[in-house]
Amino acid sequence: MATLRVPLFVPPASEDSEELMKAFEGLGTDEGAIISILGHRNASQRKKIREMYERLYDKPLVEELHSELSGDFRDAVILWTHDPAERDARLANKALNSCSKGIISHLKVRGKDTITHLQVIVEIACATPPDHLMAVRQAYCSLFDCSLEEDITSKVSLPVRKVLLGLVSSYRYNGNVVDSNIANSEATKLYEAIQSKHLDDDEFLWILGTRNFFQLKKTFECYQKKYRNSIYQDIKSRGNGILELVLGVVIWCIDSPEKHFAEVIRASVVGLGTDEDSLTRAILARAEIDMKKIREEYYKENKTSLDDAVRDDTSGDYRSFLMTLLGDKY
């Protein structure tokens, strides 16, 4: 399901480090060499390169990349080079810093920008394994001298704050264990909360925040069978405020992350201008996980190629790097 192409024979980290150093030397930077190396290494291999590079040259690889590259290309390569947990911690911090406490209450205030920022937190909590969320929380503390929960509390207003805290503070069981009776019972509880517009109800949020993903998918299935609408449709019908939008992202990320990320990519390239931050985040986050499924979902929903959309809306080394992560031969 991943699109990242890793060669059958991967050179030692020392050799990759030497080639990267050569790419930095001289009057110009060899961006192609950087793409060829880092764009074809998985997370564990990139970690070895980071460690070896600093050991050999007594300077962090990320700092070298920052000084040698520029623009969206630099931002994408640096995020990719970071450990995935550190990358997501940095993205979460950036998203929260883009939000201001007291104004995240309704779509009319800063609707599109606000949901774009907040969905970063939801993706980390609901579209990645529980172990990854724990690693992100640990990285966040190390990087920013406070917890992810503290920053959510200080920068996001109720009721959305309550949703996000519930999602990031719990630890879900990661096994494929499903109880149909519980799914049926909790589908009813979710329905009642939605119909009464109590979308920040404690039990409603507890179910979404603590049940394992397999159990929740079964609950959503029971919900649709019993009430003929999907839970996503019913939440959407309650209104277009930030709370409803965030909960819609929660449902999508749990039930069908490939649909969510296909929509993130579509939204980042439609209209005038490109949302490079969202485009970069989606491709980097899923290139090693399920980008092939996202590509299929994108085509099904838009009747056009995801690869063509990215290629047409980007340029230069930034485009070459993203297309490499999407599986292009570079």
C-alpha positions as a Python dict, from the first residue, in 0.01 Angstrom:
ca = {
    (1, 'M'): (0, 0, 0),
    (2, 'A'): (301, 231, 38),
    (3, 'T'): (432, 423, -262),
    (4, 'L'): (781, 480, -123),
    (5, 'R'): (1033, 292, -339),
    (6, 'V'): (1327, 154, -143),
    (7, 'P'): (1597, -20, -350),
    (8, 'L'): (1668, -388, -294),
    (9, 'F'): (2022, -298, -199),
    (10, 'V'): (2047, 0, 32),
    (11, 'P'): (2397, 141, 80),
    (12, 'P'): (2536, 170, 434),
    (13, 'A'): (2437, 486, 619),
    (14, 'S'): (2800, 596, 605),
    (15, 'E'): (2796, 585, 225),
    (16, 'D'): (2467, 773, 206),
    (17, 'S'): (2608, 1033, 444),
    (18, 'E'): (2916, 1080, 230),
    (19, 'E'): (2703, 1126, -81),
    (20, 'L'): (2490, 1383, 97),
    (21, 'M'): (2799, 1574, 206),
    (22, 'K'): (2918, 1578, -156),
    (23, 'A'): (2578, 1714, -258),
    (24, 'F'): (2628, 2008, -21),
    (25, 'E'): (2983, 2090, -129),
    (26, 'G'): (3087, 2344, -389),
    (27, 'L'): (2908, 2650, -519),
    (28, 'G'): (2574, 2482, -581),
    (29, 'T'): (2372, 2211, -413),
    (30, 'D'): (2300, 1883, -590),
    (31, 'E'): (1927, 1866, -516),
    (32, 'G'): (1888, 1560, -737),
    (33, 'A'): (2129, 1360, -523),
    (34, 'I'): (1941, 1460, -208),
    (35, 'I'): (1611, 1347, -360),
    (36, 'S'): (1767, 1025, -490),
    (37, 'I'): (1896, 930, -145),
    (38, 'L'): (1643, 1057, 109),
    (39, 'G'): (1346, 1004, -123),
    (40, 'H'): (1422, 631, -137),
    (41, 'R'): (1484, 553, 230),
    (42, 'N'): (1233, 441, 491),
    (43, 'A'): (1204, 586, 841),
    (44, 'S'): (1454, 350, 1006),
    (45, 'Q'): (1705, 404, 726),
    (46, 'R'): (1668, 782, 750),
    (47, 'K'): (1731, 761, 1123),
    (48, 'K'): (2058, 575, 1062),
    (49, 'I'): (2162, 838, 808),
    (50, 'R'): (2088, 1122, 1054),
    (51, 'E'): (2290, 954, 1326),
    (52, 'M'): (2580, 862, 1099),
    (53, 'Y'): (2596, 1205, 935),
    (54, 'E'): (2631, 1380, 1270),
    (55, 'R'): (2888, 1125, 1384),
    (56, 'L'): (3098, 1172, 1071),
    (57, 'Y'): (3071, 1549, 1028),
    (58, 'D'): (2983, 1674, 1377),
    (59, 'K'): (2678, 1865, 1255),
    (60, 'P'): (2309, 1771, 1233),
    (61, 'L'): (2188, 1670, 888),
    (62, 'V'): (1869, 1873, 933),
    (63, 'E'): (2073, 2190, 990),
    (64, 'E'): (2269, 2122, 672),
    (65, 'L'): (1949, 2075, 475),
    (66, 'H'): (1809, 2397, 618),
    (67, 'S'): (2113, 2598, 510),
    (68, 'E'): (2147, 2437, 166),
    (69, 'L'): (1785, 2421, 47),
    (70, 'S'): (1500, 2670, 26),
    (71, 'G'): (1126, 2710, -2),
    (72, 'D'): (869, 2433, -2),
    (73, 'F'): (1131, 2184, -114),
    (74, 'R'): (1341, 2253, 194),
    (75, 'D'): (1040, 2230, 425),
    (76, 'A'): (932, 1897, 275),
    (77, 'V'): (1279, 1738, 283),
    (78, 'I'): (1340, 1846, 642),
    (79, 'L'): (1004, 1712, 760),
    (80, 'W'): (1073, 1385, 580),
    (81, 'T'): (1420, 1358, 734),
    (82, 'H'): (1290, 1399, 1088),
    (83, 'D'): (1179, 1095, 1286),
    (84, 'P'): (804, 1051, 1212),
    (85, 'A'): (706, 1119, 1574),
    (86, 'E'): (915, 1436, 1585),
    (87, 'R'): (774, 1540, 1248),
    (88, 'D'): (417, 1507, 1373),
    (89, 'A'): (499, 1681, 1700),
    (90, 'R'): (634, 1976, 1502),
    (91, 'L'): (331, 1978, 1275),
    (92, 'A'): (99, 1970, 1576),
    (93, 'N'): (284, 2259, 1738),
    (94, 'K'): (271, 2463, 1419),
    (95, 'A'): (-101, 2393, 1385),
    (96, 'L'): (-174, 2496, 1742),
    (97, 'N'): (35, 2812, 1711),
    (98, 'S'): (-176, 2904, 1411),
    (99, 'C'): (-486, 2888, 1626),
    (100, 'S'): (-581, 3152, 1882),
    (101, 'K'): (-764, 3071, 2203),
    (102, 'G'): (-1108, 3223, 2211),
    (103, 'I'): (-1184, 3239, 1837),
    (104, 'I'): (-1212, 2869, 1755),
    (105, 'S'): (-1581, 2845, 1820),
    (106, 'H'): (-1759, 2869, 1488),
    (107, 'L'): (-1691, 2823, 1120),
    (108, 'K'): (-1770, 3187, 1037),
    (109, 'V'): (-1466, 3314, 1230),
    (110, 'R'): (-1176, 3153, 1045),
    (111, 'G'): (-1350, 2847, 911),
    (112, 'K'): (-1133, 2696, 639),
    (113, 'D'): (-801, 2788, 802),
    (114, 'T'): (-915, 2671, 1144),
    (115, 'I'): (-1031, 2327, 1036),
    (116, 'T'): (-713, 2288, 829),
    (117, 'H'): (-506, 2349, 1141),
    (118, 'L'): (-715, 2139, 1377),
    (119, 'Q'): (-738, 1837, 1150),
    (120, 'V'): (-361, 1792, 1192),
    (121, 'I'): (-424, 1698, 1556),
    (122, 'V'): (-711, 1468, 1461),
    (123, 'E'): (-499, 1290, 1198),
    (124, 'I'): (-227, 1216, 1454),
    (125, 'A'): (-479, 1086, 1707),
    (126, 'C'): (-714, 896, 1477),
    (127, 'A'): (-527, 794, 1160),
    (128, 'T'): (-212, 651, 1321),
    (129, 'P'): (-152, 361, 1563),
    (130, 'P'): (-174, 429, 1939),
    (131, 'D'): (200, 372, 1981),
    (132, 'H'): (271, 651, 1734),
    (133, 'L'): (45, 892, 1923),
    (134, 'M'): (235, 812, 2244),
    (135, 'A'): (566, 875, 2066),
    (136, 'V'): (436, 1208, 1934),
    (137, 'R'): (333, 1315, 2284),
    (138, 'Q'): (678, 1227, 2419),
    (139, 'A'): (850, 1411, 2133),
    (140, 'Y'): (628, 1714, 2191),
    (141, 'C'): (734, 1738, 2554),
    (142, 'S'): (1102, 1710, 2460),
    (143, 'L'): (1083, 1968, 2184),
    (144, 'F'): (859, 2233, 2337),
    (145, 'D'): (897, 2198, 2717),
    (146, 'C'): (526, 2141, 2763),
    (147, 'S'): (278, 1868, 2682),
    (148, 'L'): (58, 1849, 2376),
    (149, 'E'): (-238, 1857, 2614),
    (150, 'E'): (-119, 2181, 2774),
    (151, 'D'): (-91, 2355, 2440),
    (152, 'I'): (-433, 2232, 2329),
    (153, 'T'): (-579, 2366, 2654),
    (154, 'S'): (-415, 2707, 2615),
    (155, 'K'): (-479, 2754, 2244),
    (156, 'V'): (-812, 2589, 2164),
    (157, 'S'): (-1150, 2691, 2304),
    (158, 'L'): (-1434, 2474, 2425),
    (159, 'P'): (-1604, 2261, 2303),
    (160, 'V'): (-1341, 2163, 2045),
    (161, 'R'): (-1075, 2162, 2317),
    (162, 'K'): (-1267, 1888, 2495),
    (163, 'V'): (-1277, 1677, 2179),
    (164, 'L'): (-906, 1710, 2106),
    (165, 'L'): (-800, 1646, 2466),
    (166, 'G'): (-1009, 1329, 2471),
    (167, 'L'): (-846, 1208, 2152),
    (168, 'V'): (-482, 1274, 2241),
    (169, 'S'): (-498, 1181, 2611),
    (170, 'S'): (-629, 827, 2583),
    (171, 'Y'): (-450, 512, 2477),
    (172, 'R'): (-649, 280, 2254),
    (173, 'Y'): (-605, -95, 2243),
    (174, 'N'): (-441, -172, 1911),
    (175, 'G'): (-572, -525, 1857),
    (176, 'N'): (-847, -641, 1621),
    (177, 'V'): (-1102, -717, 1893),
    (178, 'V'): (-1469, -650, 1817),
    (179, 'D'): (-1778, -703, 2031),
    (180, 'S'): (-2095, -679, 1820),
    (181, 'N'): (-2320, -630, 2123),
    (182, 'I'): (-2115, -332, 2240),
    (183, 'A'): (-2110, -194, 1886),
    (184, 'N'): (-2489, -214, 1866),
    (185, 'S'): (-2538, -55, 2207),
    (186, 'E'): (-2290, 224, 2147),
    (187, 'A'): (-2433, 298, 1803),
    (188, 'T'): (-2756, 385, 1983),
    (189, 'K'): (-2572, 609, 2231),
    (190, 'L'): (-2398, 792, 1949),
    (191, 'Y'): (-2728, 835, 1764),
    (192, 'E'): (-2904, 977, 2069),
    (193, 'A'): (-2624, 1226, 2135),
    (194, 'I'): (-2629, 1343, 1772),
    (195, 'Q'): (-3007, 1376, 1759),
    (196, 'S'): (-3008, 1580, 2081),
    (197, 'K'): (-2715, 1789, 1951),
    (198, 'H'): (-2502, 1692, 2251),
    (199, 'L'): (-2191, 1642, 2042),
    (200, 'D'): (-1963, 1722, 2335),
    (201, 'D'): (-2137, 1473, 2563),
    (202, 'D'): (-1884, 1288, 2782),
    (203, 'E'): (-1996, 939, 2683),
    (204, 'F'): (-2013, 1032, 2313),
    (205, 'L'): (-1653, 1157, 2322),
    (206, 'W'): (-1538, 867, 2541),
    (207, 'I'): (-1656, 616, 2282),
    (208, 'L'): (-1480, 797, 1997),
    (209, 'G'): (-1166, 855, 2199),
    (210, 'T'): (-1102, 519, 2366),
    (211, 'R'): (-1249, 230, 2164),
    (212, 'N'): (-1009, 53, 1930),
    (213, 'F'): (-1044, 140, 1563),
    (214, 'F'): (-1184, -201, 1465),
    (215, 'Q'): (-1453, -172, 1731),
    (216, 'L'): (-1544, 177, 1616),
    (217, 'K'): (-1572, 70, 1253),
    (218, 'K'): (-1814, -201, 1363),
    (219, 'T'): (-2009, 57, 1564),
    (220, 'F'): (-2031, 287, 1261),
    (221, 'E'): (-2150, -9, 1054),
    (222, 'C'): (-2422, -86, 1309),
    (223, 'Y'): (-2518, 281, 1316),
    (224, 'Q'): (-2580, 290, 941),
    (225, 'K'): (-2778, -35, 943),
    (226, 'K'): (-3002, 85, 1228),
    (227, 'Y'): (-3053, 446, 1126),
    (228, 'R'): (-3003, 434, 746),
    (229, 'N'): (-2763, 728, 745),
    (230, 'S'): (-2392, 713, 815),
    (231, 'I'): (-2279, 870, 1140),
    (232, 'Y'): (-2077, 1115, 929),
    (233, 'Q'): (-2392, 1228, 746),
    (234, 'D'): (-2585, 1273, 1069),
    (235, 'I'): (-2309, 1477, 1234),
    (236, 'K'): (-2285, 1693, 922),
    (237, 'S'): (-2661, 1751, 931),
    (238, 'R'): (-2638, 1900, 1282),
    (239, 'G'): (-2468, 2215, 1154),
    (240, 'N'): (-2156, 2359, 996),
    (241, 'G'): (-1972, 2482, 1304),
    (242, 'I'): (-1615, 2392, 1390),
    (243, 'L'): (-1730, 2123, 1635),
    (244, 'E'): (-1928, 1942, 1365),
    (245, 'L'): (-1643, 1977, 1117),
    (246, 'V'): (-1383, 1842, 1360),
    (247, 'L'): (-1602, 1547, 1453),
    (248, 'G'): (-1653, 1476, 1083),
    (249, 'V'): (-1276, 1456, 1040),
    (250, 'V'): (-1259, 1225, 1344),
    (251, 'I'): (-1509, 986, 1183),
    (252, 'W'): (-1332, 987, 847),
    (253, 'C'): (-986, 936, 998),
    (254, 'I'): (-1110, 638, 1199),
    (255, 'D'): (-1338, 481, 941),
    (256, 'S'): (-1157, 557, 615),
    (257, 'P'): (-828, 747, 644),
    (258, 'E'): (-767, 701, 271),
    (259, 'K'): (-1083, 905, 197),
    (260, 'H'): (-974, 1175, 438),
    (261, 'F'): (-625, 1213, 294),
    (262, 'A'): (-755, 1198, -63),
    (263, 'E'): (-976, 1494, 24),
    (264, 'V'): (-686, 1678, 194),
    (265, 'I'): (-483, 1643, -126),
    (266, 'R'): (-777, 1746, -347),
    (267, 'A'): (-847, 2053, -135),
    (268, 'S'): (-479, 2150, -141),
    (269, 'V'): (-460, 2166, -521),
    (270, 'V'): (-801, 2296, -632),
    (271, 'G'): (-867, 2661, -702),
    (272, 'L'): (-614, 2942, -721),
    (273, 'G'): (-285, 2866, -553),
    (274, 'T'): (-167, 2554, -374),
    (275, 'D'): (-184, 2474, -3),
    (276, 'E'): (170, 2336, 8),
    (277, 'D'): (160, 2270, 383),
    (278, 'S'): (-140, 2038, 356),
    (279, 'L'): (-14, 1873, 38),
    (280, 'T'): (327, 1807, 190),
    (281, 'R'): (180, 1677, 514),
    (282, 'A'): (-55, 1432, 346),
    (283, 'I'): (205, 1283, 113),
    (284, 'L'): (481, 1261, 373),
    (285, 'A'): (249, 1113, 635),
    (286, 'R'): (112, 836, 412),
    (287, 'A'): (386, 754, 159),
    (288, 'E'): (507, 472, 384),
    (289, 'I'): (158, 357, 485),
    (290, 'D'): (-136, 362, 244),
    (291, 'M'): (-74, 609, -38),
    (292, 'K'): (-175, 351, -299),
    (293, 'K'): (-520, 327, -140),
    (294, 'I'): (-538, 707, -121),
    (295, 'R'): (-454, 722, -491),
    (296, 'E'): (-738, 478, -568),
    (297, 'E'): (-983, 675, -354),
    (298, 'Y'): (-876, 1001, -517),
    (299, 'Y'): (-947, 864, -863),
    (300, 'K'): (-1280, 717, -756),
    (301, 'E'): (-1399, 1048, -613),
    (302, 'N'): (-1248, 1289, -867),
    (303, 'K'): (-1219, 1082, -1186),
    (304, 'T'): (-866, 1208, -1232),
    (305, 'S'): (-520, 1095, -1130),
    (306, 'L'): (-378, 1205, -796),
    (307, 'D'): (-29, 1194, -945),
    (308, 'D'): (-133, 1421, -1232),
    (309, 'A'): (-299, 1664, -991),
    (310, 'V'): (17, 1690, -781),
    (311, 'R'): (242, 1711, -1085),
    (312, 'D'): (31, 1987, -1245),
    (313, 'D'): (10, 2196, -928),
    (314, 'T'): (375, 2189, -819),
    (315, 'S'): (709, 2264, -980),
    (316, 'G'): (1084, 2227, -959),
    (317, 'D'): (1262, 2025, -693),
    (318, 'Y'): (953, 2034, -472),
    (319, 'R'): (754, 1854, -740),
    (320, 'S'): (1039, 1607, -804),
    (321, 'F'): (1056, 1521, -435),
    (322, 'L'): (682, 1470, -390),
    (323, 'M'): (659, 1264, -707),
    (324, 'T'): (950, 1050, -585),
    (325, 'L'): (758, 975, -264),
    (326, 'L'): (455, 891, -480),
    (327, 'G'): (661, 624, -654),
    (328, 'D'): (788, 803, -961),
    (329, 'K'): (1124, 677, -1081),
    (330, 'Y'): (1368, 957, -1024),
}
